[in-house]
Amino acid sequence: MGTMYLAHDDDLDRPVALKLLSRTLADDADLKARFLQEAKTAARLSHPNIVSIYARGVHEGQLYIAMQYVDGSDAAWPIRAGQAMSVERAVRIIGETAAALDYAHARGILHRDVKPANILLAQSESGQSERVVLADFGIAKALEDTAKHTHTGLVLASFQYAAPEQFDPNITLDHRVDVYALGATFHHLLTGQQPFPGTGIAQLISGHLNQTPPRPSTHGVPIEVDHIVATALAKDREQRYPTCGQLAADARTAAAELSRRDLPLSPPPTTASPSAHAGPRSYVTPPPTLFAESAQTMMRSHYLAGTEQPPPRKDHTLALAALAGVVVLAVTAILVAVVLSGRGTDTPGAAESTLPPAGTDGAITVSTGARPPDRDFALNVSAPITQPLCDGTGIVVLGSAVTPGRYETEIQQFLDEFPGADYLRTDHACPSLRQETEEGNPIYAVYRPAGRTQTAICAAVRAAGGSAYGKWLDNTTDPSYIIPC
């Protein structure tokens, strides 16, 4: 859409980032309007964590925008080689970005393309922490204009961070698309991996629509962070954090708890290698981005000598870029339609996750959205058998029955001891639960939902007393693992 230059403002004697609309595209009335709207929209925002717009206009038929020049790099640069950030640094970056987004949302403006490459990290001054500045409100729209001007099939976001509703042209978008993208960005910063990695557009879309939110702890990140990412990446936007600031607040709380308990704030060191096997704690080079970064509204320049090498130059011609854009949009429209038409045909429970409302410390109702239990294995006890989703929720196991012929008696005793508890059969629940005894007998367990944080689960374990213990409900945790309290 445009070309970026580092320029000098002679009147005010300062460097500026100058964006020029391509002359080849300037005759397109829609593109010209978008370019001018970009400046008008972004100029309404005056915040220390948002790139400032200085001027816009036309010079000899050339449309331009002059904006703040940020001396530094972007948040994508440290993770381009598959390396992860410390929790402390990632939390600080997400916190300042959240402040920028909430400020814009309060003024009716969405960003809609939040990602590491659009989070600029200004060089620190006088020993201060790097300053975080959010760039590229170029595809942001005022809330009242979103439904009017979004073309069917046109997804104005990078697929790696796009909320599920951005693939449905019938849904009017709101600020929660930015909450989702901020959560996806948080995961990427912490792990060095995209939340739903894929090698094709359809694969990425399917991940956002159908896959369970990823658990950063599988990459060596402290387990306290898992529930934050899961809540931010809820498929149902009603289950997400209501604001970006609440996501950031939970992240700061988790980091403070880790610091208080003297737990590491950095993932274990790894060696990034494109050919490395992606084990549970390895960091490999992520797949290349699907879109050329030549359309970004801020330039990534002026890397200090001896610290970082500048990213390779991208000399794509405008003709090829325009052609590629047309092809991508055409293919995207087809793939989105195909993927959307297939929703609801996957394994029960795959497309929907039971996620806790923000501010409830992870508490959930297991029966909400859970798969129908297999009643062939139900016991004649006072509570119905349940089959909760394997969505990363934690439970406290209150007691188990492992002896055929005594299942009903023992389970009823536990249900009487713990009013309101539920029970399940482990081999018809999640792989993270022990499926059978060494003798091959089924296991029935009485449990209560306990939240999405280790802190909440351990509190529930202590409240239950006795031999209660905590377990995760997911598809990846070793069934022998018990949450340490």
Buried (B, 14 or more C-beta within 10 A) or exposed (E): BBBBBEBEBEEEEEBBBBBBBBEEBBEEEEBBEBBBBBBEBBBBBEBEBBBBBBEBEEEEEEBBBBBBBBBBBBBBBBBBBBBBBBBBBBBBBBBBBBBBBBBBBEEBBBBBBBBBBBBBBBBEEEEEEBBBBBBBBBBBBBBEBBEEEBEEBEBBBBBBBBBBBBBBBEBEBBBBBBBBBBBBBBBBBBBBBBBBBBEEBBBBBBBBBBBBBBBBBBBBBBBBBBBBBBBBBBBBBEBBBBBBBBBBBBBBBBBEBBEEEEEEBBBEEBEBEEEBEEEEBBBBBBBEBBBBBBBBBBBBBBBEEEEEEEBEEEEEEBEEBBEEBEEBBEEBBEBBBEBBEBBEEEEEBBBBBBBBBBEEBBBBEBBEBBBEBBEEBBBEBEBEBBBBBBBBBBBBBBBBBBEEEEBEEBBBBBBEEBEEBBBBBBBBBBBBBBBEEEEEEBBBBBBBBBBBBBBBBBBBBEEBEEEBBBBBBBEBBEEEEEBEB
